[in-house]
Amino acid sequence: MKINRQYLYRALFGLYILAVCILCFIKPDSIPSKGFDWFGLPADKVGHFLMFLPFPILSFTAFVKDYGTGTDAFFRLMVIVLAGAAIAIGTELIQKVLGYRSFDLHDFLCDIAGILAGTVVAILFIAIKKRK
């Protein structure tokens, strides 16, 4: 029995989105607070960066079947970046409404930095695939 990779990537993407939602909406008292810095950055900001880093890569592999030309791949990645940004701001807005979390612009900026770094990785992935 051969498993379609596209379905596998979509299932992985779904699990990833579920994990992001759990991490973003869990009550703060459920999260261990060590208060450490990582290279001078607060741990929670590093967590936001790392949480959104895989978004472009997983989105691209889950939903883009054909890379197309370089321009096509670029525009597809830009749509993915915009979708990631919408999800990032959405999570912050939902946190504001929840009452036990709060909106933090710095969290959103770290989310965007993670999305952009993931986009660079996706571009490298596409370039390597196109060379083969």
MODELLER restraints for C-alpha pairs under 7 A, 6 or more apart:
rsr = mdl.restraints
at = mdl.atoms
rsr.add(forms.Gaussian(group=physical.xy_distance, feature=features.Distance(at['CA:6:A'], at['CA:62:A']), mean=5.75, stdev=0.5))
rsr.add(forms.Gaussian(group=physical.xy_distance, feature=features.Distance(at['CA:9:A'], at['CA:61:A']), mean=6.28, stdev=0.5))
rsr.add(forms.Gaussian(group=physical.xy_distance, feature=features.Distance(at['CA:9:A'], at['CA:62:A']), mean=4.70, stdev=0.5))
rsr.add(forms.Gaussian(group=physical.xy_distance, feature=features.Distance(at['CA:10:A'], at['CA:62:A']), mean=4.74, stdev=0.5))
rsr.add(forms.Gaussian(group=physical.xy_distance, feature=features.Distance(at['CA:13:A'], at['CA:58:A']), mean=5.78, stdev=0.5))
rsr.add(forms.Gaussian(group=physical.xy_distance, feature=features.Distance(at['CA:13:A'], at['CA:59:A']), mean=6.78, stdev=0.5))
rsr.add(forms.Gaussian(group=physical.xy_distance, feature=features.Distance(at['CA:13:A'], at['CA:62:A']), mean=6.75, stdev=0.5))
rsr.add(forms.Gaussian(group=physical.xy_distance, feature=features.Distance(at['CA:20:A'], at['CA:51:A']), mean=6.77, stdev=0.5))
rsr.add(forms.Gaussian(group=physical.xy_distance, feature=features.Distance(at['CA:24:A'], at['CA:91:A']), mean=6.69, stdev=0.5))
rsr.add(forms.Gaussian(group=physical.xy_distance, feature=features.Distance(at['CA:25:A'], at['CA:95:A']), mean=6.61, stdev=0.5))
rsr.add(forms.Gaussian(group=physical.xy_distance, feature=features.Distance(at['CA:27:A'], at['CA:100:A']), mean=6.53, stdev=0.5))
rsr.add(forms.Gaussian(group=physical.xy_distance, feature=features.Distance(at['CA:35:A'], at['CA:43:A']), mean=6.73, stdev=0.5))
rsr.add(forms.Gaussian(group=physical.xy_distance, feature=features.Distance(at['CA:36:A'], at['CA:42:A']), mean=6.40, stdev=0.5))
rsr.add(forms.Gaussian(group=physical.xy_distance, feature=features.Distance(at['CA:36:A'], at['CA:43:A']), mean=5.80, stdev=0.5))
rsr.add(forms.Gaussian(group=physical.xy_distance, feature=features.Distance(at['CA:37:A'], at['CA:43:A']), mean=5.33, stdev=0.5))
rsr.add(forms.Gaussian(group=physical.xy_distance, feature=features.Distance(at['CA:45:A'], at['CA:107:A']), mean=5.99, stdev=0.5))
rsr.add(forms.Gaussian(group=physical.xy_distance, feature=features.Distance(at['CA:45:A'], at['CA:110:A']), mean=6.03, stdev=0.5))
rsr.add(forms.Gaussian(group=physical.xy_distance, feature=features.Distance(at['CA:48:A'], at['CA:107:A']), mean=6.23, stdev=0.5))
rsr.add(forms.Gaussian(group=physical.xy_distance, feature=features.Distance(at['CA:48:A'], at['CA:110:A']), mean=5.71, stdev=0.5))
rsr.add(forms.Gaussian(group=physical.xy_distance, feature=features.Distance(at['CA:48:A'], at['CA:111:A']), mean=5.33, stdev=0.5))
rsr.add(forms.Gaussian(group=physical.xy_distance, feature=features.Distance(at['CA:49:A'], at['CA:110:A']), mean=4.91, stdev=0.5))
rsr.add(forms.Gaussian(group=physical.xy_distance, feature=features.Distance(at['CA:49:A'], at['CA:111:A']), mean=5.06, stdev=0.5))
rsr.add(forms.Gaussian(group=physical.xy_distance, feature=features.Distance(at['CA:49:A'], at['CA:113:A']), mean=6.25, stdev=0.5))
rsr.add(forms.Gaussian(group=physical.xy_distance, feature=features.Distance(at['CA:49:A'], at['CA:114:A']), mean=4.30, stdev=0.5))
rsr.add(forms.Gaussian(group=physical.xy_distance, feature=features.Distance(at['CA:50:A'], at['CA:114:A']), mean=6.12, stdev=0.5))
rsr.add(forms.Gaussian(group=physical.xy_distance, feature=features.Distance(at['CA:52:A'], at['CA:111:A']), mean=5.49, stdev=0.5))
rsr.add(forms.Gaussian(group=physical.xy_distance, feature=features.Distance(at['CA:52:A'], at['CA:114:A']), mean=5.02, stdev=0.5))
rsr.add(forms.Gaussian(group=physical.xy_distance, feature=features.Distance(at['CA:52:A'], at['CA:115:A']), mean=5.45, stdev=0.5))
rsr.add(forms.Gaussian(group=physical.xy_distance, feature=features.Distance(at['CA:53:A'], at['CA:114:A']), mean=4.20, stdev=0.5))
rsr.add(forms.Gaussian(group=physical.xy_distance, feature=features.Distance(at['CA:53:A'], at['CA:115:A']), mean=5.11, stdev=0.5))
rsr.add(forms.Gaussian(group=physical.xy_distance, feature=features.Distance(at['CA:53:A'], at['CA:117:A']), mean=6.28, stdev=0.5))
rsr.add(forms.Gaussian(group=physical.xy_distance, feature=features.Distance(at['CA:53:A'], at['CA:118:A']), mean=4.67, stdev=0.5))
rsr.add(forms.Gaussian(group=physical.xy_distance, feature=features.Distance(at['CA:54:A'], at['CA:118:A']), mean=5.76, stdev=0.5))
rsr.add(forms.Gaussian(group=physical.xy_distance, feature=features.Distance(at['CA:55:A'], at['CA:84:A']), mean=6.81, stdev=0.5))
rsr.add(forms.Gaussian(group=physical.xy_distance, feature=features.Distance(at['CA:55:A'], at['CA:115:A']), mean=6.35, stdev=0.5))
rsr.add(forms.Gaussian(group=physical.xy_distance, feature=features.Distance(at['CA:55:A'], at['CA:118:A']), mean=6.81, stdev=0.5))
rsr.add(forms.Gaussian(group=physical.xy_distance, feature=features.Distance(at['CA:56:A'], at['CA:80:A']), mean=6.11, stdev=0.5))
rsr.add(forms.Gaussian(group=physical.xy_distance, feature=features.Distance(at['CA:56:A'], at['CA:81:A']), mean=6.69, stdev=0.5))
rsr.add(forms.Gaussian(group=physical.xy_distance, feature=features.Distance(at['CA:56:A'], at['CA:115:A']), mean=6.33, stdev=0.5))
rsr.add(forms.Gaussian(group=physical.xy_distance, feature=features.Distance(at['CA:56:A'], at['CA:118:A']), mean=5.58, stdev=0.5))
rsr.add(forms.Gaussian(group=physical.xy_distance, feature=features.Distance(at['CA:56:A'], at['CA:119:A']), mean=5.48, stdev=0.5))
rsr.add(forms.Gaussian(group=physical.xy_distance, feature=features.Distance(at['CA:56:A'], at['CA:122:A']), mean=6.68, stdev=0.5))
rsr.add(forms.Gaussian(group=physical.xy_distance, feature=features.Distance(at['CA:57:A'], at['CA:118:A']), mean=6.23, stdev=0.5))
rsr.add(forms.Gaussian(group=physical.xy_distance, feature=features.Distance(at['CA:57:A'], at['CA:119:A']), mean=6.88, stdev=0.5))
rsr.add(forms.Gaussian(group=physical.xy_distance, feature=features.Distance(at['CA:57:A'], at['CA:122:A']), mean=5.26, stdev=0.5))
rsr.add(forms.Gaussian(group=physical.xy_distance, feature=features.Distance(at['CA:59:A'], at['CA:80:A']), mean=6.84, stdev=0.5))
rsr.add(forms.Gaussian(group=physical.xy_distance, feature=features.Distance(at['CA:67:A'], at['CA:73:A']), mean=5.35, stdev=0.5))
rsr.add(forms.Gaussian(group=physical.xy_distance, feature=features.Distance(at['CA:81:A'], at['CA:115:A']), mean=6.56, stdev=0.5))
rsr.add(forms.Gaussian(group=physical.xy_distance, feature=features.Distance(at['CA:84:A'], at['CA:115:A']), mean=6.78, stdev=0.5))
rsr.add(forms.Gaussian(group=physical.xy_distance, feature=features.Distance(at['CA:85:A'], at['CA:112:A']), mean=6.29, stdev=0.5))
rsr.add(forms.Gaussian(group=physical.xy_distance, feature=features.Distance(at['CA:88:A'], at['CA:108:A']), mean=6.10, stdev=0.5))
rsr.add(forms.Gaussian(group=physical.xy_distance, feature=features.Distance(at['CA:88:A'], at['CA:111:A']), mean=6.23, stdev=0.5))
rsr.add(forms.Gaussian(group=physical.xy_distance, feature=features.Distance(at['CA:89:A'], at['CA:108:A']), mean=6.27, stdev=0.5))
rsr.add(forms.Gaussian(group=physical.xy_distance, feature=features.Distance(at['CA:92:A'], at['CA:103:A']), mean=5.05, stdev=0.5))
rsr.add(forms.Gaussian(group=physical.xy_distance, feature=features.Distance(at['CA:92:A'], at['CA:104:A']), mean=6.77, stdev=0.5))
rsr.add(forms.Gaussian(group=physical.xy_distance, feature=features.Distance(at['CA:92:A'], at['CA:108:A']), mean=6.97, stdev=0.5))
rsr.add(forms.Gaussian(group=physical.xy_distance, feature=features.Distance(at['CA:93:A'], at['CA:103:A']), mean=6.14, stdev=0.5))
rsr.add(forms.Gaussian(group=physical.xy_distance, feature=features.Distance(at['CA:95:A'], at['CA:101:A']), mean=4.98, stdev=0.5))
rsr.add(forms.Gaussian(group=physical.xy_distance, feature=features.Distance(at['CA:95:A'], at['CA:102:A']), mean=5.28, stdev=0.5))
rsr.add(forms.Gaussian(group=physical.xy_distance, feature=features.Distance(at['CA:95:A'], at['CA:103:A']), mean=5.99, stdev=0.5))
rsr.add(forms.Gaussian(group=physical.xy_distance, feature=features.Distance(at['CA:96:A'], at['CA:102:A']), mean=4.43, stdev=0.5))
rsr.add(forms.Gaussian(group=physical.xy_distance, feature=features.Distance(at['CA:96:A'], at['CA:103:A']), mean=4.83, stdev=0.5))
